[in-house]
Amino acid sequence: PKEIRRYYEALGLPELEARVLAGLLGQFDSEVVYLHVKKYLEEKGAIVTTMDEAVKRYPDLVKQYFARVFPPGEHKFAALHVALWSGGTFVYVPPGVRLDMPIESFFLIGTSGEGQFEHSLIVADEGASVEWLEGCAAPVYKGFSFHDGMVEGFAAKNAHLRINTIQNWSRNIINFNNKRAVAMENATVEWVEGSLGSKVSYTYPSTVLKGEGARTSIIGVTIANGPFWKENGAKAYHDAPRTSSKIVNKSVSINGGTVVYRGLVYVREGARYAKSSVSCDSLILDDKSRAYTIPHDQVFEETATVTHEAYTGRLSEDKLFYLRSRGFDEGTARSLVVLGFIQDIVVRLPTEYAMTLNRVIELEFGKLSRVG
């Protein structure tokens, strides 16, 4: 469809697909409209398909994981999602297979008053490795649309799973994300979240560290540009000994935007020598904007080590003055300060994904990111 092709090309996805992606899936509203899987994946024995097709072709595999990582009884939006889910991505990487090329799914809401409930299930079996990128976008309509998607990840023993998201829903989208992964013995789960769009957004990637020596990192950047409400954060559940988690979050509020960080670190009794570090920083660019930090730590193991640091500050007038004195106009100077603030998040993305993130920011904020 022309509408999808326009966004597809604006984000540079054709070039990415040709050069660095092992597979690409595109969903328009509730239907998957594009799926391309390179022969590379078939040779590795990996499965990449739509969730609807996976239910038909691999029912036993789907039953093993579907709604087990994120139970529908968790909260009302999870229950609503499981009741109405349609579309989504299914990825299964067999034991010992390590994919060098990432897989991407692109979700577009193209109809006013639409609800999108895609369900994605990403599984890395024992000793396997996979990286998945999720992109989200929508055109601007007069009416509101609703997104209530779910991502379930599973990393078996010694597996590595990385999930990257660039969310750029339009300003008439109400966005709820249900995201959770399970890490077994010595497995690694990484989340990288870029939350840029939507009117109201709730995003809390979480990892359950079920196996001894399991590790997770949850890294996110959130920008609220305008009278919008963005809630973001992360959750790490330490259920086994010698597990570790690292949470890094950056948020920017501008033009009356509100950002709320909510984080949870839970260390179960018996999770001996578990370690967790949390860092959440907020930058407020004007008097109309707000930022709130609400950390929550529950530690029931005396040998555990949990640290937390947070910073909330305003745009430095000294930095602005210095940049203005070097010939930059005020808008460009502000852009440079913001880009510097989130830089340590952006550099964690692969080069191609960082370029895509810059394009998304440019589409959403124009001058704010053109310097990048």
Secondary structure as UniProt FT lines:
FT   HELIX           2..10
FT   TURN            11..12
FT   HELIX           13..19
FT   STRAND          23..28
FT   TURN            29..30
FT   STRAND          31..37
FT   HELIX           39..44
FT   STRAND          47..50
FT   HELIX           51..57
FT   HELIX           59..65
FT   TURN            66..68
FT   HELIX           72..74
FT   HELIX           76..84
FT   STRAND          89..93
FT   TURN            95..96
FT   STRAND          103..108
FT   TURN            112..113
FT   STRAND          115..116
FT   STRAND          119..124
FT   TURN            126..127
FT   STRAND          129..137
FT   STRAND          145..155
FT   TURN            157..158
FT   STRAND          160..168
FT   TURN            171..172
FT   STRAND          173..183
FT   TURN            185..186
FT   STRAND          188..195
FT   STRAND          200..203
FT   STRAND          206..209
FT   TURN            212..213
FT   STRAND          215..225
FT   STRAND          229..238
FT   TURN            241..242
FT   STRAND          244..254
FT   TURN            255..256
FT   STRAND          258..267
FT   TURN            269..270
FT   TURN            272..273
FT   STRAND          275..284
FT   TURN            287..288
FT   STRAND          290..299
FT   TURN            302..303
FT   STRAND          305..314
FT   HELIX           317..325
FT   TURN            326..327
FT   HELIX           330..346
FT   TURN            347..348
FT   HELIX           351..365
FT   HELIX           367..370
//
